[in-house]
Amino acid sequence: MTKIDDRFYTVPELAENLGVTPRTIRFYEQKGLVAPQRAGTTRIYTRQDRARMLIILRGKRLGFTLKEIADYLDLYGADPTQAEQIKMLLTRVRDRIEALEDQRQALDVTLDELREIEQQSIDALKEKGLDPVA
């Protein structure tokens, strides 16, 4: 299908525009994060729906839960100044940064331990006169 006009997208058009599958869009629709209009049996999405999808996709890419994204989107229409939305975003972003920093620290410890085991294994093979390149 082609665009109905510059303000509307069908599922396949929006999916292509956003670089996702139609199934992804339908999933977020089922979760209530986007609510397309209907033109007969065809679901159509507005520029606002596209903007919501961009927020959803960015939120998922940054590791936010669907609940956190939904809470953020709910504030979008409730607060015209967007002050509460920005405060919520700031809190969630700070929490996410902290969680990722914790993960990075745990990952660094794990990598150091694995490198130590790797070196011990190489040394043990060399002591036995074997090639550690395997």
C-alpha positions as CSV (number, residue, x, y, z in Angstrom):
1,M,0.0,0.0,0.0
2,T,1.1,3.6,-0.5
3,K,0.9,6.4,1.9
4,I,-2.6,7.8,2.3
5,D,-1.0,11.2,2.7
6,D,2.2,12.6,4.3
7,R,0.7,12.2,7.7
8,F,-0.2,8.5,7.6
9,Y,1.6,5.2,7.3
10,T,0.4,1.7,6.9
11,V,2.1,-1.1,9.1
12,P,4.5,-2.1,6.3
13,E,5.4,1.5,5.5
14,L,6.0,2.4,9.1
15,A,8.0,-0.7,9.6
16,E,10.2,0.0,6.6
17,N,10.6,3.7,7.7
18,L,11.7,2.7,11.2
19,G,13.8,-0.3,10.1
20,V,11.8,-2.9,12.0
21,T,9.4,-5.7,11.1
22,P,5.7,-5.3,10.8
23,R,5.5,-7.8,13.6
24,T,7.4,-5.5,15.9
25,I,4.9,-2.7,15.3
26,R,2.0,-5.1,15.9
27,F,3.7,-6.2,19.2
28,Y,3.8,-2.7,20.5
29,E,0.3,-2.1,19.4
30,Q,-0.8,-5.3,21.3
31,K,1.0,-3.9,24.4
32,G,-1.0,-0.7,24.1
33,L,2.0,1.5,23.4
34,V,0.7,2.7,20.0
35,A,-2.9,2.9,18.9
36,P,-3.4,3.3,15.2
37,Q,-6.4,4.6,13.5
38,R,-8.4,2.6,11.0
39,A,-9.2,3.2,7.4
40,G,-11.6,0.4,6.8
41,T,-9.6,-2.7,7.7
42,T,-6.2,-1.0,7.3
43,R,-4.4,0.2,10.4
44,I,-2.9,3.7,9.8
45,Y,-0.3,5.4,11.9
46,T,0.2,9.2,12.2
47,R,3.4,11.1,12.6
48,Q,2.6,11.2,16.3
49,D,2.4,7.4,16.3
50,R,5.8,7.3,14.4
51,A,7.3,9.6,17.1
52,R,6.0,7.3,19.8
53,M,7.5,4.3,18.0
54,L,10.8,6.1,17.9
55,I,10.7,6.7,21.7
56,I,9.7,3.0,22.2
57,L,12.5,1.7,20.0
58,R,15.1,4.0,21.6
59,G,13.9,3.0,25.1
60,K,14.3,-0.7,24.3
61,R,17.7,-0.1,22.7
62,L,18.8,1.6,26.0
63,G,17.5,-1.2,28.1
64,F,14.3,0.2,29.5
65,T,11.4,-2.1,30.2
66,L,8.1,-1.9,28.4
67,K,6.5,-0.7,31.7
68,E,9.0,2.1,32.1
69,I,8.5,3.1,28.5
70,A,4.7,3.0,28.9
71,D,4.9,5.2,32.1
72,Y,7.0,7.7,30.2
73,L,4.6,7.8,27.2
74,D,1.6,8.1,29.6
75,L,3.1,11.3,31.0
76,Y,3.6,12.7,27.5
77,G,-0.1,13.7,27.1
78,A,-0.8,14.3,30.8
79,D,1.7,17.1,31.4
80,P,1.8,19.8,28.7
81,T,5.0,21.3,30.2
82,Q,6.6,17.9,30.0
83,A,8.3,18.7,33.4
84,E,7.2,15.4,35.0
85,Q,8.2,13.5,32.0
86,I,11.7,15.0,32.0
87,K,12.1,14.4,35.7
88,M,11.0,10.7,35.3
89,L,13.4,10.4,32.3
90,L,16.2,11.8,34.3
91,T,15.6,9.4,37.2
92,R,15.3,6.4,35.0
93,V,18.4,7.4,33.0
94,R,20.4,7.8,36.1
95,D,19.2,4.4,37.4
96,R,20.1,2.8,34.0
97,I,23.6,4.4,34.0
98,E,24.2,3.0,37.6
99,A,23.0,-0.5,36.6
100,L,25.2,-0.5,33.5
101,E,28.2,0.7,35.5
102,D,27.6,-2.1,37.9
103,Q,27.4,-4.6,35.0
104,R,30.6,-3.2,33.5
105,Q,32.4,-3.6,36.8
106,A,31.2,-7.2,37.1
107,L,32.2,-7.9,33.5
108,D,35.7,-6.5,34.1
109,V,36.1,-8.8,37.1
110,T,34.9,-11.8,35.0
111,L,37.2,-10.9,32.1
112,D,40.2,-10.5,34.4
113,E,39.5,-13.9,35.9
114,L,39.1,-15.6,32.5
115,R,42.3,-14.0,31.3
116,E,44.1,-15.4,34.3
117,I,42.7,-18.9,33.7
118,E,43.7,-18.6,30.1
119,Q,47.2,-17.7,31.0
120,Q,47.4,-20.5,33.6
121,S,46.2,-23.0,30.9
122,I,48.8,-21.8,28.4
123,D,51.5,-22.1,31.0
124,A,50.4,-25.6,31.9
125,L,50.4,-26.7,28.3
126,K,53.9,-25.2,27.7
127,E,55.2,-27.1,30.8
128,K,54.0,-30.3,29.2
129,G,55.7,-29.4,26.0
130,L,52.4,-28.9,24.1
131,D,51.4,-26.2,21.7
132,P,48.9,-23.8,23.4
133,V,47.7,-22.4,20.1
134,A,44.7,-24.8,19.8
